Amino acid sequence: MDKLCFQFVVKAGDDAKSNFIFLTTITTPEGKEYSMPDQHQQLKFHNELAKTPIYAKIKNSLQRRHQMRKVWITLTKELREIYLDEENVQFKDYLLEETIQSAQPTGTGITEDVLKRVLSTLDKGKSEINKPFNSKKLAERFVLDKFGGKSADVIQWINTFESECERFEINKDADRIEIFRLFLESSGLDWYSSMLIKFTLDSKWKEWRDNFCETYANKGWSSVKYAITFRYVNGALLDYALKKERFLLELNKSMDKRTLLDLIVVGLPEFITDRINRDSLKNTEDLFTELRSLEHLIKRRTIKEKKNSNYNVKEQTVMKKPCEICEKLNKKNRFHPESSCWFKTKSNEDSKNVKCINNSELECELMHEIPKN
């Protein structure tokens, strides 16, 4: 034998912190593998082997613990005396033991170890293929909201569902139809039950897809009007912007950035839009940053409105005092200012008429009594 295959492995030293290179096995060209005793595995016992040029390469290659390299080394006279005794593999005066799982070459040139690893991989793949389809666990990993019949664009939703199926390699029609049920709610579940009766699980996915799109295709304008005219009412500005962005993207996923920005901004209050520079906005993220910096204006306006509402409440509490004029006239439970009381105006007019009549009567009487005057 002109050469032997030496296996080197990086293991922990006695202190469990340092790493050392160990010689674990020696293999002959015939495929017979011999194990090196534990007490002789450290490289300090193999000085002649450490002097070879190939060992310098091994030392540079093995840097981490548990790394392994097998190399063929041509035997010099010194190495032959250390590791061979005529036809026997040894280490100095110690005959090495042949391992039980020897890597015998097969007729194809593949060793038994390699062949076993390939067969185990094939068995594992076969078990994966025969594993039952668990739709519930896969559905939990889908990045998709459930469909309840109110989506702005059903075609966009179904395309997202199909892309998620491709991501998890759900390619069989029956598997797609089965997991499709887990993303339906409300009227969608009724539709699924009807389709299951008509087509069953053995039908084509395309039939289900076409029927679903035809049933829930939004042919009216209500969702379009709602998405475009959606405006800010109260709360955080960022919440409004995110919600309107979702409505618009559900309406048209391919909408350009400028149109999307304009439609979001026009729904904001005017005192907010006046502070936003349109040219500085390149995408929705820039708009969201601007809105976060303007949140204090909304808070300030809310505080003012609360103060005004408190003032109105005070006015209303004053108005809860009953009118004294009405109370005197036994018109109880009448709450209004005394200045605008109808009975006060009427009493004033009556008093004026009485005075006028009394003066004229007195004048007539005096003229009759004293004709000369």
Protein Blocks (a to p, Z undefined) as FASTA:
>chain_A
ZZdcddddddddfkomaccdddfbdcdfkopacdddfklmpmklmmmlmmpmklmmmmmm
mmbghiacdddddddfklmmmmpghjaccehjaccdddfblcdddfkopafklmmmmmmm
mmmmmmmmmpccdfklmmmmpccdddehiafblmlmmmmmmmmmmmnopabfklmmmmmm
mmgghjlmmmmmmmmmmnommbcfklmmmmmmmmmocfbfklmmmmmmpccfbdcfklmm
mmmmmmmmmmommbcfklmmmmmmmmpcfklmmmpcfklpmbfklmmmmmmmmmmmmmmm
mmmmmmmmmmmmmmmmmmmpccfklmmnopghiacdfklpmklmmmmmmmmmmmmmmmmm
mmmmmmmmmmmZZ
